[in-house]
Amino acid sequence: MEKGIKHGKRPELQGGGLVRSAGGDTSVLSPKDKENRELSDQRVLGSGGFVGAVLQESERLLKKKYKPKRPIEELIEVVAARLDLKPKLICSGSIQQKYSEARSLVACLAVE
C-alpha cells in the first residue's frame, strides 16, 4: 500500500458499487425492471450476463440432484401396500406404532 500512495487517488479503484459500474445509472437497482437489472457488480464477479448464466447452471444442477425419483404419494402407496396398511391412516398422524413406523419408512425412502 505504501508504494501505491504516491499514485494518489484513482477513481477506478474507489467505491460506488453496482451503480458506479453502470455509469451512474440508478435504474440497475430498480425492482421494476428485473429482466434488465444487473445481478452483480461487474468489477467483482464479471458482467451480469455471466453471473446470470452461472446462477442458472447452478440452479439446474441443484434441481437435477434433488429431483425426487418418485412422488411422495407414490411412496406412501408402496409402503402401505408392503405393510398392509391404508395410505390414509399413514398420513393421519396416528401415534400407533405401525403407522409411526410406516411414516418413518416413507420419510427415509423420500430422503434416499
N, C-alpha and C positions, 0 to 999 in steps of 0.2 A: 504494500500500500504506500509505503514511503516514496518509492520510485514514481508512483502514479500521481502523487500530489503535485509535482511540477507541471503536469499537463493541465491542471485546473479542472474546472467543472466541464463535463461532457454531457450535453443534453441527451444523447442517445443512450447513456447509461443511467439516467435519472429516472425516478418513478413515474407513475402515470397510468400504469397497468393497461387494461384492455381498451379503455377509451383513447389513451395515447397511441396505442398500436393501430387503432382505426383512424388515425389522423384527427383526433378530437371529436369524432362523431359519437355523440352520446346515445344514438339510437341503437348501438350494439347492446346496450343494457336493457332495452325496452322489452317487456314481456309480450307486447302485442305482436311483434314480428318474429316469432320463434323460428320460422324456417330460415330466415336470413341472418339470424343472430350468431355471432361468433361464439364458439364453445370454449375458447381459451385465449390467453394472451400469447400471440404467436412468438414472442421473444422467449417464452419458456418451453412450450410444447410443439410449436410449429403452427401451421395455418389451421383455421377452423375445419377446413375440409379434411385434413389429415387426422385431426382429433376425432371428428365425426366418424371417419372410416374405422379407426381403431376401436371406438366405442361400439359401433355396430358389429364388428367382428367379435369383440369380447362378449356382447350380448348373445350373439348367435351360438358361440361355443358354450356359454352357460346354459342356454335353453337345450342344446343337444345333450349336454352332460346330465342335466337333471330332468330330462323329459321322462315322464312316467311310462313304464313299459305297459302297464295295464291301468285302467281307471279304477279308482278306489271302490266303486260299486261292484265291479267285477271281482276284485279281491275278496270283498265281503261275501259274494255269492259262492266263490270257491271254498272259502273257509267254512261257510255254513253247510255246504254240501259234504265236505270231508268230516265235519264234526256232527253231522245230522242235527243241525240247529236251524232255526228260522232266521234269515237275514235281518228281519225287522227287530227281533229280540237282541241280536248282537249290537245293534245301534241304539237300543232302548236306554242304556245307562244302568241296566240291572246290575246289582252287586253280587249276584250268584256267580260262583267260581267259574262255571263252564262258559258263561258269557264274558266274564272278565278276561279269561284266558283266550277266548276267541278274539276279543278286541286287541289283545296284546299281539296275537299272531298276525292279525290284519295289519297292525302298525309296523311290525317287523318286516313283513313282506313289502309293504309300501316303501319303507326306507331302503330296503335292498334293491 
